[in-house]
């Protein structure tokens, strides 16, 4: 008898009718003689509504109380799912994170699951029950509720699957899998049947909204294969795995793009050991993530130009930190918010020469200017003008035969 963890996102449980449909999906697994564990997000919109209420109460709402407040969203959806399953003839009950318990560590609103005490859940499964577990939350060593941050319910499902030694972990969402690129950007995007953890990790960190990078990382470390499926249509999804069985010989798996990048250039910086560290230290201390970095040394060897990218939301703060930084001197500071990153991802490029040339040549054929370049073993990213992103995706999709 297989043990299956089914996770349902907020849109999947966004209304009573959708919850009834979710319960039909759950029952289909149960009727196939599986042991079934359900993990649910809050109903879509519920968490944002709770956040808005906290803001009306206080501009500096207590973080512990904030987590207690937000955790109620999942309690509602789980109680409704369990109630419906009981109504249609199954044994089910909701489990709050502290009842299991799911032990977390780290700060409120950004905790990570440390371990899951699964004994009671295991016993309930053996007795034929369907546990419906609140995602996105846990309990810390002080017996206070914590939340796990963005896409926390995915992380809950993955860690539950690890600790109960589940055979499958299936993430039900509002899309029917992972695509070669965003179908809204390019209509010929194709669904990927199987994708390696590392490829999915790159795609998630580079703009794919299907899963958050932390959840993919958790799955990789825990060696949990994940299936991504839609709760709205009955279609095969995408398998995220590390197994090389049945993979195609496709060199490039997917193309990602971002929308909220900004480019900063500091010209005429006096070149000396530690100058880059002096620039980036205050950004790091204020949790501003620096992505692509290019440094050009002047012919006289005394000055350098430094270009890097950040999220556009951090632009004003970054400008302030650079201008107030007395440890550096420079001639000119410039910014560009009309830039986006386009990336090709695929483990096949590790053993295939010429990928960099093909990418750059394809972009050049459409007169797309490359502003910044960064690479890893399985990824090449370029920064281009935002108004050229769609054109770049189309030409790269064709170049690497993803159509």
N, C-alpha and C positions, 0 to 999 in steps of 0.2 A: 504493500500500500504506500503510494507516494505522499509526501508532505509538500504542500504548495502554499507559498505566501503570496497573497494578492493585495496589491496596494492600489488604492483609488484616489486620484487627485481631486482638487476642489471642484473643477468643472464637471467631473464624473458624478459627484454627489451634490450638484448645485441646486437641485429642486427635489420635491417629493417624488415626482415622476421618474427622475433620473436615479434616485435611490432605489426605487422599485425595480428599475432595469438592472442596476448593479446587483441587486439580490438575485435576479434571474441568472446573471453570470456566475455568481457564487454558487448557486444551486446546481448549475451545470457541472462544475468541478466536483461537488459533493456527490452527485449522482453517478459519477465515474469512479466512485469508491476512493477518492482522495481524502487525506486529512487536510483541512483547509484552515489557514489563519488569514484573517483580514486586517489590514492596516489602512486607516482612512485619514485623509486631510479634513479640514473644516470645509463646510459648504462655501462655494465661491462667493467672495464678497464679505464673508463673515469676519475674517481676520482684519480686513481694512476698516470695517465698521467699529470693531473693538479698539483699534489703534486710534481712530478719530475720537472715540469717547474718552480715551486716556488723555488726549490733547486738550479736550474741553475741560477736564478736571485740573490739569497741571501742565505747565511748560517743562517741568522737570519731574515727571512721573517716576516714582520709585521703581527701580529695575526689577526687583523681586516681585513686586505687585504687578508690574507690566507682564511678566511671564505667567503669573497666576491668572491674570485677566485673559491673555491670548489663548491659554490652554483650554479655555471653556469651549472654543469653537469646535475642536475635535471631539469633545465630550458629547456635544449635540449630535453630530453626524454619526458617531459610533452607536449611540443609544437608538437612533432612528433605524440604522441598519440592523442591529440586533433585534429590535422590536419587529421589524418586517420579516426577518428570517424566522422568528418564532411564529409569526402569523401564518407563514406558508408551510409550517410543519417541521422546521428544523430546530434543534437544540442550539441556542446561541445566547451569549451575554457579552456586554461591553466590558473592557478592561482598561482602566486608567493607568497611566504610566507608573504611578506609585504603588498600584496594586500588584504589579508583576514581581518586583519592580525593575524599571529600566534605570540603571545608575549612570549619571553623567558627571563630567568634570569640566571645569572652565567657567567663564563668566556667564551671567544671565544674558539671554538673547543670542548667545553664540557658543553654547555648550556643545560638547561632543559626547557621544555615547561611549562609556567605558566598558560596561558589561551588561548583560541581560540575565536575570535570575529566572530561568525558564521552567523550573520544576512544576509549578502549579499549572502553567499553560500546557505543558506536556501531558499532565494527568487529565486535564480537561479534553484535550485532543483524543487521548486513548479511550475516553468515555463517550466519544462520538460528538462532542460539542464543537461549535465554530466560534473561537474567540475573535472578538472584534476589538482591535487595539488602537488606542489613540496615537496617531503619528505626531512628529514634530516636537515631542516633549519627553522629559524624564524627571528624575529627582536627584538632588545632590546630597552630599554628606551631611548637610544641615537640615535634611528633610524638607527642603523647599523645592517647589516646582521650577524647572528650567525649560527653556525652549532652545531648539537646536539650530535656529537660523533658517535661511532660505533653503527650500527643498528638503526640509527636515524630515518630512514623512517618508521620502525615499530612503534617507539614511536609517530611519527606524525600521523600515521593511527589510533592508539589507542586513542590519545587525540582528533582527529577529531571526531571519533565515539562517544566519551563521550559527546562532546559539541553539536553535532547535534542530540544526542539521537538515534543513529543508532540501528537497530535491529540485525545486524550482522557485524562482522569485520573479513575479510578473508585475510590471508597473503599468497600470491602466491609466491612460491620460486622454487628452482631447485630440491627439494626433495618432496615426496608425503606424508609427515607426520613425526611424531616423532616415533622413533623406540626404542625397549627395550634396544638396545645397538647399537653401530656403526656397520652398516652392512659390512663395510670394514674390521672390526676386526673379525666379526663372521657372516657367511652367513645365519645362522638360526635365526637371529634377526627378530622379528615380529613388525609390525606396531601397535602402540597403538591407539585405537579408541578414548578413552577419558582419560584425565590426569588432576589432580588437579593443580591449580596454584603453590602451594608450592612444589609439586613434580617436576614440570617443572622448577621452580626457582632453585631447587637444581641441576637438570640435566644440566641446562644452565650454572650455576656457576662452575660445575664440568667437563665441557668439551664438552657438546652437542652444536653443532654449529647452530642448527636450529633457535634459538632465543637468543638474548642477555639478561642477567639477568635484566637489567634496564627496558627493554620493558615489560618483564613478570611482574615485580613489578608494573609498571604503569597500566597494565591491571588489576591486582589484586586490587590495590587501587581504581581504577575507576569502578570496577565491570563490566568489559567488557569481555565477552566470545570471544575467538579467535579460528578461524579454520585455520589450516596450510594445504595448498594444493599445488600440483605441477601445474605449468603452461604448462608443457610438456606432461603430461599424464592425462587422464580423470579418476581419481580414487578418492574414498572417502579419506579425509585427517584425521587429528587428531584434536579433540576439546579440547581446554584448558579452564577449567571452575572451578567454585567452587561448582557447583550443584552436589549433590550425586546421582541424579536420573540415573538409568540404569548403574551404575558402577558395575563391577564384584567384587567378593570377593578376588581378587588377592592380596596377601600380599605385594609382591615386584613388583613395576611397571617397573623399569628399572635399568640398570647398566651403569655407566659412567666411563671413564678413562681419564687421562691427559698424556701429553707427555713432558711437559717442566718444571718439578719440579726439585728442588735441595734440598738436606738435609744438614743441618749444625749442627754440634755437638760441643759444648763448654764444655770441661771437666775440672773438678777441680775448678769451680767457688766458690769463698768464699761466703758462704750462709749468707745473711743478708737481712733485710727488704728493699725492693726497688731495689734489684739487677736486677730482671727481667725487671722492668721499665727502669732502666739505660741502659740495653742492647737494648731494643726495641724502646726507644725514638728517637734516631737518624734515625732509619729505618722508623718510622712513619713520621718524619719530612721530609724525602726525598721520601715519597710516595711509599715505598717498602712494599708490602702486605705480612704479615706473616700469614701462614695458620695453619698447624698442630703443636702443641707444646707439648712436654713431658719433665717433670722434674723429675730427680731421686736424692734423698738425700742420701749422704754417711752415713754409719753406725755411724760415729762419730758426725754426725749432723752439721759439720762445713763446709762441701763442698757439691756442687751439680753439676750434669751434666745436661746440658740443650740442648735439640734437637728440632729443628723447621724446617719447610719447607718454601721455597719462590719460585718464578719463577726463572728458571735458568738464564734468561736474567739479573736478578738483582744480580747474584752471586758475580761478581767482586766488585760492589759497596758495597755490604754487608760485604765482607771480609775487605775492606778498613775501613769501619765505625767501625767494631769490633776491628781491630788491633790498630786503632787510639783513641779508647775510653779509657781515663785515669781513668774513674770512676769504671772500673771493672778489676779484675785480675783473671787469669785462668792458667791452666797448659798446655792445648793442644786445638788446633782448627783444625777441620777436615771437609771436604766437600765431597759430593757425588752427581754427576750430573746424574748418571745412575739409577734414581729412578722414579717411576710413582705412581700416586694415583688411586686406583680402589674403586669405591663406589657403594653400593646398596641403592636404594631409593624407599620408598613406605609408604604411610600413614597407611597401614595395620600393620606395625610393632609396632605402638603405643599400640595396643590391643592384640598383639600376642607374647607370651613369647618364648624364645629359638632361636630367629633369630640370635643373636650374636654367639651363640654356633654353629649353622648350618653353618654360613659363615666361621668361623674359622676352623671348622672340614673339610669342603669342600676344603679349601685352603691347609690344612695340608695333605689331602689325595693325593694331587699332589706335595707334598714337596715344597710348596711355603712359603717362610719365610716372616713373617710380621715384618716390621721395626718400624712403628709408627701407632697408631690408634687414630681416632677421631670420635665422634658420635654426633648426634642430635636426636630429637624425630623421624624424618622420614628418617634418613640417617646413615649409618655406612661406614666410609672410612678407608682404610688401605694403607700404603705405602709399595710397593714391588719393587723388581728389575725390571727395564724396560723390560728386556728380558723375564719376566714371565707374562706380562700383558695379552697377548692373552690366555694363558693357564688359568689364573685366571678368565677371562671373560667367557670362555667356561664352566668351572666347576660350576661357580656361576649361569650361565644361566640355566644349567641343574638342579642344586640343588633347585632352586626356581621355577622350572617348567615354565620357560618363553619360552622354545622351542615349 
